[in-house]
């Protein structure tokens, strides 16, 4: 999937020509990329399905300040266009609206009372699986959630769940690196280094430019020839 973690100064200021602001809220509105469109249609065909949810869980060994970690997450979300979108259908098809700010869906649970870390980990996993099984309302947002589980004095689990329309696996790695960078700077009392995320509007433009290019036509011709002997693709 070719979506990206985006944001930074001036992010989300572009507007789709002729589209205006989203529902009169002043939210910049953009079309979906080709990859995002696939995710949107898959979700629209089965709105109650959690199949488009993605998630990961990282182990953190060492002291952690949960409030400082939440502050780092808030900054990363503020820097990222992709985490602040909602997607709404309209007369011209689905469009994504980049909100200026969103809340931070973060659950923090201390599971040390479970008795041992294995039992604490089982309880955390049960919570994560239940959360992952919940369908996401793309029009309402937020399209992500976080949780911190304390298993021991210096043992934590960090869970992230993001709808696939907003993030792919590479995006997760960017998000984790930036969160660690921001948290480390805050913990040391240092100035946070500037963010390096791109802009969602730029990604949408790049996607549209590729699909209008000779390279896209050549790629399409190549794959059409490669699969020419296959049955006709079923259509909706």
LUMMAR-427383 format. One line per field, with one value per residue: x, y, z of N, C-alpha, C in turn. Coordinates in Angstrom, 2 decimals, padded with zeros to 5 digits. Example, Ala and Ser with C-alpha at 12.3 -4.5 7.8 and 13.67 -1.06 7.14 Angstrom:
BEGIN
n.x = (013.19|012.85);
n.y = (-005.69|-002.25);
n.z = (007.80|007.08);
ca.x = (012.30|013.67);
ca.y = (-004.50|-001.06);
ca.z = (007.80|007.14);
c.x = (013.20|012.90);
c.y = (-003.30|000.03);
c.z = (007.80|007.87);
***
This chain:
BEGIN
n.x = (000.85|000.53|000.44|001.34|003.02|002.31|002.85|003.73|005.01|002.65|001.28|-001.35|-002.65|-003.44|-006.10|-008.47|-009.08|-011.94|-013.34|-013.57|-014.06|-014.39|-017.60|-018.24|-016.53|-014.03|-012.05|-009.33|-009.83|-009.30|-008.88|-008.90|-005.98|-005.08|-004.54|-005.68|-008.34|-008.98|-008.93|-010.99|-013.30|-013.34|-013.93|-016.39|-017.99|-018.39|-019.23|-019.16|-017.02|-013.85|-011.64|-009.90|-008.44|-005.23|-002.45|000.11|002.33|004.66|007.40|008.58|011.35|012.45|012.57|009.63|007.81|004.54|002.86|004.56|005.06|002.55|002.41|004.40|003.24|001.01|002.25|003.36|001.06|-000.03|001.78|001.28|-000.50|-001.87|-002.83|-004.84|-007.03|-010.41|-012.81|-015.22|-018.14|-019.46|-021.14|-019.26|-017.87|-015.76|-014.03|-011.18|-010.79|-008.75|-008.20|-007.59|-006.83|-006.93|-008.29|-006.43|-006.63|-005.84|-005.21|-004.26|-003.04|-002.35|-001.12|000.13|-000.95|-001.81|-000.23|001.86|004.11|003.51|000.76|-000.19|000.55|-001.11|-003.63|-003.35|-003.06|-005.57|-007.17|-006.15|-006.77|-009.55|-009.97|-008.89|-010.76|-012.89|-014.93|-014.08|-015.22|-014.99|-015.85|-016.24|-013.92|-011.56|-009.01|-007.32|-005.71|-004.20|-002.47|-001.06|000.42|001.31|003.40|005.32|007.71|009.60|008.68|006.85|004.10|003.45|000.80|-000.47|-003.09|-004.25|-006.24|-006.06|-006.36|-005.21|-002.59|000.40|002.66|005.30|004.76|004.18|006.75|007.98|006.41|006.95|009.71|009.75|008.17|009.77|011.97|010.89|009.95|012.36|013.75|012.02|012.18|014.81|014.73|015.29|015.25|012.85|013.72|013.10|010.23|010.04|008.13|006.26|003.80|000.34|-001.13|000.82|001.46|-000.96|-001.02|001.28|000.48|-001.69|-000.32|001.35|-000.57|-001.46|000.62|003.09|004.52|002.72|000.89|002.57|003.21|000.68|000.09|002.06|001.36|-001.21|-000.64|000.84|-001.06|-002.87|-003.91|-005.59|-008.79|-011.62|-011.88|-014.08|-016.76|-018.19);
n.y = (-001.20|002.24|004.39|007.06|008.21|011.34|014.92|017.89|021.31|023.40|021.32|019.66|021.84|022.13|022.00|020.00|020.77|022.67|021.35|022.44|023.10|020.53|019.57|022.14|022.60|023.60|021.80|020.63|019.02|016.03|013.85|010.22|008.11|005.61|003.20|003.70|003.94|001.31|000.14|001.58|000.85|-001.90|-001.85|-000.53|-002.42|-004.22|-002.99|-003.66|-005.22|-006.02|-006.42|-004.69|-003.51|-002.94|-003.88|-003.69|-004.87|-003.80|-004.63|-003.05|-002.65|-001.44|001.66|003.70|006.61|007.07|009.30|011.09|009.62|009.64|012.34|012.47|010.86|012.45|014.61|013.38|012.50|015.00|015.85|014.28|013.97|011.71|010.30|011.88|011.90|011.62|009.73|010.25|009.49|010.91|012.96|012.87|010.62|008.87|010.98|012.31|013.96|016.22|016.68|019.38|018.79|015.97|013.81|011.79|008.51|006.63|003.96|003.14|000.67|-000.88|-003.91|-005.32|-006.46|-008.92|-010.99|-012.53|-011.97|-013.41|-014.03|-011.43|-010.63|-012.29|-011.25|-008.70|-009.35|-010.46|-008.18|-006.64|-008.23|-008.13|-005.40|-005.15|-006.51|-004.84|-003.02|-000.20|003.11|004.91|007.45|008.78|008.57|008.41|006.93|005.24|003.73|003.49|001.66|001.18|-001.24|-002.18|-004.61|-005.36|-004.02|-002.72|-003.37|-003.20|-003.17|-001.89|-001.13|-000.66|000.26|000.67|001.74|000.22|001.87|004.24|003.68|001.74|-001.09|-000.02|002.57|002.23|001.72|004.20|005.76|004.63|005.13|007.94|008.50|007.41|009.10|011.61|011.12|010.47|012.90|014.57|013.26|013.75|016.41|018.02|019.99|019.06|017.36|018.60|017.43|015.05|014.13|013.71|015.36|014.78|015.80|016.09|013.42|012.50|014.01|013.01|010.37|010.75|011.93|009.84|007.97|009.26|009.15|008.11|006.01|004.65|003.75|002.02|000.17|-000.86|-002.05|-004.00|-005.74|-006.45|-007.95|-009.98|-011.34|-012.13|-014.60|-015.31|-015.80|-013.61|-010.72|-010.66|-008.32|-005.67);
n.z = (000.00|-000.78|001.07|003.37|006.33|007.38|007.67|009.58|009.50|008.03|006.90|005.14|004.01|001.43|-000.96|-002.63|-005.98|-006.54|-004.59|-002.04|001.50|004.01|004.73|005.65|007.78|007.56|007.15|005.27|002.13|000.34|-002.51|-002.50|-002.61|-005.09|-003.76|-001.24|-002.04|-002.69|-000.15|001.06|-000.45|000.10|002.83|002.72|001.50|003.50|006.18|008.92|009.31|010.75|009.23|007.92|009.87|011.24|013.28|015.83|018.39|020.70|022.81|025.68|027.52|030.48|032.41|032.20|031.61|031.72|031.32|030.03|027.78|026.60|025.98|024.04|022.05|021.42|020.18|017.92|016.58|016.02|014.14|011.99|009.09|008.13|010.31|011.17|009.57|008.34|006.52|004.10|002.25|-000.77|-003.29|-005.33|-004.84|-002.39|-000.08|001.67|004.73|006.32|009.56|011.83|014.41|016.62|019.15|021.54|021.46|023.93|025.97|029.23|031.26|034.32|034.97|036.93|039.16|038.39|039.20|037.98|035.20|032.91|033.12|033.19|030.62|029.12|029.79|028.69|025.97|025.44|025.70|023.60|021.34|021.43|020.99|018.42|016.99|016.72|014.48|012.37|012.11|009.39|008.68|011.03|012.60|015.44|013.31|014.56|017.45|020.71|023.25|026.49|028.43|031.62|032.67|034.50|036.89|035.26|032.71|029.80|027.47|024.31|022.37|019.13|016.98|013.76|011.06|007.85|005.67|006.39|007.08|006.49|006.81|006.68|007.42|010.13|011.17|010.79|012.47|014.99|015.29|015.30|017.56|019.58|019.33|019.99|022.60|023.94|023.79|025.29|027.77|028.46|028.78|026.64|023.59|021.21|018.26|014.92|013.08|010.36|008.64|005.61|003.49|003.24|001.11|-000.84|-001.33|-002.41|-004.76|-006.04|-006.48|-008.24|-010.37|-011.20|-012.11|-014.32|-016.02|-018.54|-017.59|-015.94|-017.86|-019.28|-017.28|-016.80|-019.27|-019.32|-017.16|-017.96|-020.21|-019.03|-017.58|-019.44|-020.16|-018.18|-016.47|-017.06|-015.00|-012.24|-011.86|-009.87);
ca.x = (000.00|001.40|000.12|002.52|002.82|002.61|002.56|004.76|004.53|001.90|000.70|-002.80|-003.24|-003.94|-007.46|-008.79|-009.71|-013.38|-014.01|-013.85|-013.80|-015.24|-018.85|-018.26|-015.74|-012.71|-011.08|-008.89|-010.41|-008.46|-009.32|-008.12|-005.06|-005.61|-004.47|-006.69|-009.65|-009.20|-009.26|-012.31|-014.35|-013.39|-014.64|-017.77|-018.73|-018.70|-018.91|-018.99|-015.85|-012.60|-010.55|-008.95|-007.64|-003.89|-001.96|001.36|002.60|006.09|007.82|009.48|012.05|013.11|011.64|008.82|006.88|003.35|002.35|005.49|004.85|001.31|002.76|005.14|002.26|000.19|003.02|003.49|-000.24|-000.17|002.67|000.92|-001.80|-002.53|-003.52|-005.89|-008.05|-011.65|-013.17|-016.68|-018.63|-020.19|-021.62|-018.14|-017.13|-015.16|-012.99|-010.59|-010.76|-007.63|-008.59|-006.49|-006.41|-007.80|-007.96|-005.49|-007.23|-004.77|-005.58|-003.11|-003.46|-001.34|-001.52|001.06|-001.72|-002.13|000.56|003.10|004.10|002.85|-000.67|-000.42|000.65|-002.32|-004.71|-003.10|-003.34|-007.03|-007.69|-005.74|-007.55|-010.91|-009.93|-008.64|-011.96|-013.93|-014.89|-013.73|-016.09|-014.07|-016.39|-016.22|-012.58|-010.23|-008.73|-006.22|-005.80|-002.98|-002.61|000.15|000.17|002.47|003.43|006.24|008.27|010.22|008.27|005.64|003.69|002.85|-000.07|-001.00|-004.05|-004.51|-006.93|-005.11|-006.49|-004.35|-001.21|000.90|003.71|006.41|004.31|004.35|008.15|008.22|005.70|007.67|010.98|009.51|007.70|010.95|012.79|010.24|009.94|013.73|014.06|011.24|012.70|016.09|014.52|015.91|014.35|012.50|014.15|011.97|009.70|010.43|007.06|005.80|002.44|-000.63|-001.50|001.89|001.30|-002.12|-000.61|002.21|-000.30|-002.45|000.63|001.76|-001.66|-001.64|001.91|003.41|004.99|001.53|000.37|003.48|003.03|-000.62|000.21|002.88|000.61|-002.33|-000.08|001.28|-002.24|-003.82|-004.52|-006.41|-010.23|-012.09|-012.04|-015.48|-017.02|-019.31);
ca.y = (000.00|003.39|005.54|007.48|008.97|012.67|016.02|018.90|022.67|023.67|020.11|019.60|023.13|022.09|021.54|019.45|021.82|022.65|020.57|023.28|022.53|019.39|019.79|023.45|022.61|024.15|020.73|020.40|017.79|015.46|012.54|009.09|007.50|004.36|002.19|004.03|003.64|-000.12|-000.11|002.17|000.02|-003.16|-001.57|-000.17|-003.64|-004.91|-001.96|-004.20|-006.10|-005.43|-007.01|-003.66|-003.06|-003.48|-003.61|-004.28|-004.73|-003.74|-004.77|-002.00|-003.07|-000.29|002.62|004.45|007.59|006.95|010.63|011.64|008.85|010.17|013.65|012.20|010.39|013.58|015.41|012.61|012.58|016.36|015.99|013.32|014.12|010.42|009.87|012.84|011.94|010.85|009.51|010.35|009.36|012.09|012.86|012.61|009.49|009.10|011.99|012.32|015.27|016.30|017.49|020.14|018.08|014.87|013.33|010.68|007.32|005.90|003.22|002.77|-000.29|-001.49|-005.30|-005.99|-007.21|-010.24|-011.98|-012.77|-011.28|-014.24|-013.81|-010.04|-010.60|-012.92|-010.29|-007.64|-009.89|-010.58|-006.83|-006.22|-008.97|-007.59|-004.09|-005.34|-007.08|-003.81|-002.31|001.22|004.01|005.80|008.81|009.40|008.62|008.35|005.68|004.58|003.66|003.05|001.17|000.84|-002.21|-002.38|-006.00|-005.45|-002.73|-002.10|-004.13|-002.62|-003.48|-000.75|-001.64|000.33|-000.25|001.70|001.24|000.06|002.98|005.34|003.29|000.43|-001.56|000.92|003.72|001.89|001.89|005.64|006.24|004.16|005.86|009.34|008.52|007.19|010.30|012.68|010.73|010.57|014.32|015.06|012.66|014.39|017.84|018.68|020.42|017.96|017.61|018.83|016.25|014.90|013.51|014.43|015.90|013.92|016.43|015.76|012.01|012.39|014.56|012.06|009.23|011.17|012.15|008.53|007.32|009.97|009.14|007.04|004.87|003.89|003.06|000.92|-000.83|-001.51|-002.90|-005.16|-006.69|-006.97|-009.01|-011.08|-012.08|-012.19|-015.92|-015.57|-015.52|-012.21|-010.32|-010.35|-006.90|-005.39);
ca.z = (000.00|-000.92|001.90|004.12|007.55|006.87|008.59|009.65|009.32|006.81|006.34|004.98|003.66|000.07|-001.11|-003.94|-006.79|-006.66|-003.56|-000.89|002.81|004.33|005.48|006.28|009.01|007.30|007.01|003.89|001.58|-000.70|-003.00|-002.02|-003.56|-005.62|-002.71|-000.24|-002.60|-002.54|001.25|001.35|-001.05|000.84|004.08|002.41|001.17|004.76|007.19|010.26|009.33|011.26|008.45|007.49|011.02|011.38|014.64|016.27|019.82|020.97|024.20|026.17|028.74|031.09|033.00|031.25|032.18|030.88|030.95|029.05|026.57|026.01|025.39|022.80|021.07|020.97|019.22|016.69|015.91|015.50|012.99|010.94|008.41|007.90|011.53|011.51|008.53|008.34|005.11|003.98|000.88|-001.24|-004.68|-006.22|-004.31|-001.07|000.07|003.00|005.35|007.25|010.71|012.43|015.62|017.06|020.48|021.58|022.06|024.61|027.18|030.05|032.29|035.16|035.14|037.85|040.15|037.85|039.94|037.25|033.92|031.89|033.23|032.78|029.16|028.59|029.91|027.70|024.65|025.32|025.47|022.26|020.34|021.45|020.35|017.00|016.37|016.59|013.19|012.44|011.37|008.69|008.61|012.35|013.19|014.87|012.61|015.25|018.90|021.38|024.62|027.23|029.49|032.50|033.11|035.63|037.29|034.10|031.53|029.25|026.10|023.59|021.31|018.19|016.01|012.76|009.88|006.75|004.74|006.84|007.40|006.12|007.71|006.72|008.21|011.54|011.56|010.89|013.65|016.18|015.38|015.68|018.95|020.43|019.25|020.75|024.02|024.48|023.96|026.42|029.01|028.78|028.93|025.51|022.52|020.32|016.88|014.01|012.42|008.94|007.87|004.43|003.49|002.58|-000.16|-001.80|-001.67|-003.31|-006.05|-006.66|-006.93|-009.43|-011.46|-011.71|-012.82|-015.59|-016.69|-019.47|-016.78|-015.52|-019.05|-019.58|-016.23|-017.00|-020.44|-018.96|-016.34|-018.75|-021.05|-018.16|-017.11|-020.55|-020.27|-016.99|-016.68|-016.90|-013.59|-011.88|-011.57|-008.98);
c.x = (000.88|000.91|001.35|002.11|003.24|002.30|003.66|004.18|003.84|001.22|-000.81|-003.43|-003.79|-005.37|-007.67|-009.50|-011.21|-014.10|-014.36|-013.52|-014.79|-016.41|-018.87|-017.41|-014.39|-011.65|-010.64|-009.39|-009.56|-009.12|-008.47|-007.09|-005.69|-005.62|-005.52|-008.09|-009.98|-009.61|-010.65|-013.43|-014.47|-014.16|-016.11|-018.62|-019.14|-018.36|-018.63|-017.79|-014.63|-011.40|-009.50|-008.14|-006.26|-003.40|-000.58|001.51|004.11|006.34|008.79|010.06|012.82|012.10|010.91|007.87|005.66|002.82|003.25|005.33|003.59|001.58|003.51|004.18|001.41|000.95|003.14|002.18|-000.44|000.68|002.21|-000.46|-002.57|-003.29|-004.69|-007.00|-009.33|-012.06|-014.69|-017.07|-019.43|-020.59|-020.51|-017.29|-016.50|-014.07|-012.46|-010.43|-009.68|-008.00|-007.37|-005.95|-007.41|-007.41|-006.95|-006.17|-006.12|-005.31|-004.30|-003.61|-002.25|-001.80|-000.61|000.32|-002.09|-001.33|001.87|002.97|003.44|001.34|-001.02|-000.40|-000.58|-003.51|-004.57|-003.45|-004.85|-007.66|-007.38|-006.56|-008.99|-010.97|-009.76|-009.87|-013.09|-013.83|-014.64|-014.70|-015.21|-014.55|-016.30|-014.81|-012.67|-009.95|-007.60|-006.50|-004.49|-003.33|-001.22|-000.24|001.44|002.42|004.29|006.79|008.88|009.90|006.91|005.35|003.03|002.11|-000.55|-001.95|-004.43|-005.23|-005.97|-005.22|-005.53|-002.88|-000.87|002.03|004.89|006.03|004.44|005.79|008.51|007.61|006.46|008.96|010.76|009.02|008.87|011.83|012.20|010.27|011.33|014.10|013.30|011.79|014.01|015.94|015.15|014.86|014.10|012.98|012.95|011.53|010.06|009.34|006.69|004.37|001.52|-001.02|-000.46|001.77|000.16|-001.76|000.33|001.47|-001.06|-001.51|001.10|000.68|-001.97|-000.38|002.05|003.88|003.82|000.96|001.25|003.33|001.73|-000.57|001.00|002.07|-000.61|-001.85|000.29|000.11|-003.29|-004.54|-005.41|-007.88|-010.54|-012.29|-013.51|-015.64|-018.21|-020.51);
c.y = (001.23|004.59|005.88|008.20|010.38|013.73|017.05|020.27|022.84|022.47|020.25|020.92|023.14|021.57|021.01|020.53|021.62|021.94|021.40|022.59|021.40|019.77|021.11|023.56|023.27|023.08|020.61|019.05|017.33|014.19|011.44|008.68|006.21|003.28|002.44|003.70|002.16|-000.47|000.41|001.29|-001.32|-002.97|-001.27|-001.40|-004.40|-003.97|-002.50|-005.13|-005.36|-005.83|-005.97|-003.07|-003.71|-003.13|-004.20|-004.04|-004.79|-003.90|-003.66|-002.46|-001.88|000.66|003.42|005.36|007.62|008.31|011.28|010.92|009.34|011.52|013.46|011.73|011.54|014.41|014.68|012.64|013.96|016.59|015.18|013.58|012.81|009.94|010.78|012.88|011.24|010.75|009.43|010.22|010.60|011.92|012.55|011.43|009.82|010.16|011.93|013.76|015.28|017.24|018.19|019.44|016.98|014.52|012.19|009.50|006.44|005.28|002.86|001.87|-000.87|-002.91|-006.05|-006.80|-008.61|-011.35|-012.33|-012.18|-012.10|-014.05|-012.39|-009.93|-011.22|-011.97|-009.16|-008.12|-010.03|-009.23|-006.39|-006.93|-008.47|-006.24|-004.23|-005.86|-006.06|-003.12|-000.82|002.03|005.06|007.25|009.53|009.58|008.41|006.98|004.91|004.52|003.14|002.49|000.89|-000.10|-002.39|-003.79|-006.19|-004.08|-001.99|-002.88|-003.64|-003.23|-002.24|-001.32|-000.47|-000.37|000.88|001.07|001.26|001.18|004.11|004.95|001.93|000.05|-000.62|002.16|003.47|002.14|003.36|006.21|005.87|004.95|007.29|009.43|008.33|008.43|011.42|012.37|010.90|012.02|014.90|014.54|013.30|015.88|018.65|019.13|019.24|018.28|017.80|017.54|016.24|014.22|014.37|014.90|014.99|014.49|016.11|014.31|011.82|012.90|013.60|010.85|009.57|011.36|010.83|007.90|008.02|009.90|008.00|005.79|004.01|003.10|001.86|-000.19|-001.60|-002.48|-004.16|-006.19|-007.24|-008.11|-010.23|-011.95|-012.24|-013.52|-016.26|-015.24|-014.04|-011.91|-010.05|-008.88|-006.75|-004.89);
c.z = (000.00|-000.13|002.73|005.38|007.23|007.89|008.54|009.41|007.98|006.22|006.22|004.58|002.24|000.05|-002.51|-004.74|-006.89|-005.54|-002.34|000.41|003.09|005.21|006.23|007.53|008.82|007.16|005.56|003.40|000.40|-001.23|-002.36|-003.06|-004.07|-004.55|-001.64|-000.74|-002.45|-001.12|001.59|000.80|-000.32|002.15|003.81|002.07|002.42|005.92|008.58|010.37|009.89|010.42|008.03|008.66|010.96|012.78|014.84|017.76|020.02|022.46|024.54|027.50|029.29|031.67|031.94|032.02|031.27|030.44|029.90|027.71|025.85|025.34|024.08|021.70|020.54|019.94|017.89|015.89|015.29|014.26|011.78|010.36|008.41|009.13|011.88|010.47|008.98|006.88|005.01|002.51|000.51|-002.69|-005.67|-005.72|-002.97|-001.11|001.49|003.48|006.42|008.39|011.31|013.67|015.92|018.49|020.40|022.26|022.66|025.88|027.93|031.17|033.02|035.51|036.12|038.91|039.66|038.54|039.29|035.86|032.82|031.92|032.81|031.26|028.52|028.66|028.89|026.29|024.43|025.02|024.04|021.17|020.28|020.75|018.85|016.27|016.21|015.24|013.39|011.58|010.70|008.67|009.94|012.88|014.69|014.25|013.29|016.74|019.46|022.75|025.19|028.36|030.31|033.06|034.35|035.95|036.11|032.82|031.06|027.88|025.50|022.37|020.46|017.24|015.06|011.57|008.68|005.72|005.10|006.95|006.84|007.07|007.81|007.53|009.69|011.98|011.69|012.16|014.93|016.37|015.86|017.13|019.90|020.47|020.11|022.24|024.64|024.72|025.16|027.75|029.43|029.00|027.82|024.50|021.58|018.90|015.96|013.34|010.94|008.12|006.67|004.58|002.71|001.22|-001.23|-002.26|-002.66|-004.70|-006.79|-007.23|-008.21|-010.62|-012.05|-012.56|-014.16|-016.46|-017.69|-018.72|-016.33|-016.69|-019.40|-018.56|-016.44|-018.19|-020.12|-018.19|-017.07|-019.65|-020.22|-017.72|-018.20|-020.64|-019.09|-017.28|-016.48|-015.42|-013.30|-011.53|-010.65|-009.75);
***
